[in-house]
Amino acid sequence: MTTADPRLDGRAVKRIAFDAERIAARVHELGEEVTARYPEGDLLVLGLLKGSFIFLGDLVRQIRRPLQVDFLVAASYGEATESSGHVRLVYDPETTLEGKHILLVEDIVDSGRTLNRLIGLLMERRPRSLDVCALLHKHVAEHLQYEVGFVGFDAPNEFLVGYGLDHAENFRHLPYIASLQ
């Protein structure tokens, strides 16, 4: 079944995996879970760009406690279609991480290579705690070294776009998550 949407510029998606209403409800629940997990202390919500920006914006508005927001951009080297696990921070958070609760917000966990290396880099900065909040988790990472503390949805093993996820920088603006045709 294909879905027509003027935002797709004539292209079709195979199916909508998570509609806007379901995403909004789950993000609200995640905000409550994060609020309960961190009742005190400095909380820094770090968004991994670019894919997390929409999710992060919606999530922080659902967290009912003081917090700070910053972003990071990581670049991995190796083959173009697969991360080598060698990560360099292209944009490093300006905020001090030491002694703070850090919530790393990710759009999707698939191979886990970049996430493994990134968490290692962040832990060197001695945060009070470090946890990951992923909108989607494919559960296909064979070597994921760290537990993902907050998961929005278990994702199908399909190429997903929308709500921040892209294909060649397209489709990020869709209010739902879909698999491409």
C-alpha positions as CSV (number, residue, x, y, z in Angstrom):
1,M,0.0,0.0,0.0
2,T,1.4,3.4,-0.9
3,T,0.6,6.6,0.7
4,A,0.2,9.9,-1.2
5,D,1.4,13.0,0.7
6,P,2.2,16.3,-1.0
7,R,5.3,16.6,1.2
8,L,6.7,13.6,-0.6
9,D,6.9,15.5,-3.9
10,G,5.3,12.6,-5.8
11,R,7.4,9.9,-4.2
12,A,5.6,7.2,-2.3
13,V,6.3,5.4,1.0
14,K,5.6,1.7,1.4
15,R,3.8,2.2,4.7
16,I,3.5,4.5,7.7
17,A,5.2,2.6,10.6
18,F,4.4,5.2,13.3
19,D,1.8,8.0,12.8
20,A,2.1,11.4,14.3
21,E,-0.5,10.8,17.1
22,R,1.3,7.6,18.2
23,I,4.7,9.4,18.2
24,A,3.3,12.3,20.2
25,A,1.8,9.9,22.8
26,R,5.0,8.0,23.2
27,V,7.1,11.1,23.4
28,H,4.9,12.4,26.2
29,E,5.4,9.0,28.1
30,L,9.1,9.3,27.6
31,G,9.1,12.8,29.0
32,E,7.4,11.4,32.1
33,E,9.9,8.6,32.4
34,V,12.8,11.0,32.1
35,T,11.3,13.3,34.7
36,A,10.9,10.4,37.1
37,R,14.4,9.1,36.5
38,Y,16.1,12.4,37.3
39,P,14.4,14.1,40.2
40,E,17.4,16.2,41.2
41,G,20.8,17.3,39.9
42,D,21.8,19.1,36.7
43,L,20.3,17.5,33.6
44,L,21.9,18.1,30.2
45,V,20.0,16.8,27.2
46,L,22.4,16.3,24.4
47,G,21.0,15.8,20.9
48,L,22.9,13.9,18.3
49,L,22.4,15.9,15.1
50,K,20.9,15.9,12.6
51,G,18.4,13.1,13.1
52,S,17.4,13.8,16.7
53,F,16.4,17.4,16.3
54,I,12.7,17.0,16.0
55,F,12.5,14.3,18.6
56,L,14.6,16.3,21.0
57,G,12.5,19.4,20.6
58,D,9.3,17.5,21.4
59,L,10.9,15.5,24.2
60,V,12.4,18.4,26.2
61,R,8.9,20.1,26.2
62,Q,7.6,17.0,28.0
63,I,10.2,16.8,30.7
64,R,8.9,18.6,33.8
65,R,12.1,19.6,35.5
66,P,14.9,22.1,34.9
67,L,17.3,21.1,32.2
68,Q,19.9,22.4,29.7
69,V,20.0,21.5,26.0
70,D,23.1,21.2,23.8
71,F,24.0,19.3,20.6
72,L,26.8,17.3,19.2
73,V,27.7,16.2,15.7
74,A,29.7,13.1,15.2
75,A,31.5,12.0,12.0
76,S,32.5,8.4,11.4
77,Y,35.1,7.4,9.0
78,G,35.3,4.4,6.7
79,E,33.0,3.2,4.0
80,A,30.3,5.7,3.0
81,T,27.5,3.2,3.8
82,E,28.8,1.9,7.1
83,S,30.3,3.5,10.1
84,S,33.8,2.3,11.0
85,G,33.3,3.1,14.6
86,H,36.1,5.8,14.5
87,V,34.2,8.9,15.7
88,R,35.3,12.5,15.7
89,L,33.2,15.2,17.2
90,V,32.6,17.8,14.5
91,Y,30.6,19.9,17.0
92,D,31.5,19.4,20.6
93,P,29.1,20.5,23.4
94,E,30.0,23.9,24.8
95,T,28.5,22.9,28.2
96,T,30.6,21.3,30.9
97,L,29.6,17.6,31.3
98,E,31.4,16.8,34.5
99,G,29.0,16.1,37.4
100,K,25.9,16.4,35.3
101,H,23.3,13.8,34.4
102,I,23.6,13.5,30.6
103,L,20.8,12.2,28.5
104,L,22.0,11.5,24.9
105,V,19.1,11.7,22.5
106,E,19.4,9.6,19.3
107,D,17.0,9.1,16.5
108,I,17.7,5.5,15.8
109,V,19.9,2.7,17.1
110,D,20.9,0.3,14.4
111,S,24.6,-0.8,14.1
112,G,25.5,0.8,17.5
113,R,29.1,1.5,16.4
114,T,28.9,5.3,16.5
115,L,27.0,5.1,19.8
116,N,29.6,2.9,21.4
117,R,32.4,5.2,20.6
118,L,30.5,8.3,21.4
119,I,29.5,7.1,24.9
120,G,33.1,6.3,25.5
121,L,34.2,9.8,24.6
122,L,31.5,11.4,26.8
123,M,32.3,9.1,29.8
124,E,35.8,10.5,29.7
125,R,34.3,13.8,30.8
126,R,33.1,12.4,34.1
127,P,29.4,13.0,34.0
128,R,27.4,12.1,37.1
129,S,25.4,9.7,34.9
130,L,25.0,9.0,31.2
131,D,22.0,7.5,29.5
132,V,20.6,7.1,26.0
133,C,17.1,8.0,24.9
134,A,16.4,6.6,21.4
135,L,13.3,7.2,19.5
136,L,13.7,4.0,17.6
137,H,15.7,0.8,18.3
138,K,16.1,-1.9,15.7
139,H,17.7,-4.4,18.1
140,V,20.1,-5.5,15.4
141,A,23.4,-4.2,16.9
142,E,25.6,-7.2,17.6
143,H,28.2,-5.3,19.5
144,L,26.3,-2.6,21.4
145,Q,28.2,-2.1,24.6
146,Y,25.8,0.1,26.4
147,E,22.2,-0.3,27.4
148,V,19.7,2.1,25.9
149,G,17.8,3.4,28.9
150,F,14.8,4.9,27.1
151,V,13.3,3.6,23.9
152,G,10.4,5.1,22.1
153,F,9.6,2.2,19.7
154,D,11.1,-1.1,18.7
155,A,11.7,-0.4,15.0
156,P,11.1,-2.8,12.1
157,N,14.3,-3.7,10.1
158,E,13.3,-1.3,7.3
159,F,14.8,1.9,6.0
160,L,12.8,4.5,7.9
161,V,12.3,8.2,7.2
162,G,10.4,11.1,8.7
163,Y,10.3,12.8,12.1
164,G,14.0,13.7,11.7
165,L,15.1,10.6,9.9
166,D,16.3,11.2,6.3
167,H,17.3,9.7,3.0
168,A,19.9,11.9,1.3
169,E,18.7,14.8,3.5
170,N,15.1,14.4,2.4
171,F,12.0,13.4,4.4
172,R,13.1,14.8,7.8
173,H,10.1,17.1,7.9
174,L,7.4,14.4,7.8
175,P,5.3,14.3,11.0
176,Y,5.3,10.5,10.9
177,I,7.8,7.7,10.4
178,A,7.5,5.6,7.2
179,S,9.4,3.1,5.3
180,L,10.4,4.0,1.8
181,Q,8.9,2.4,-1.3
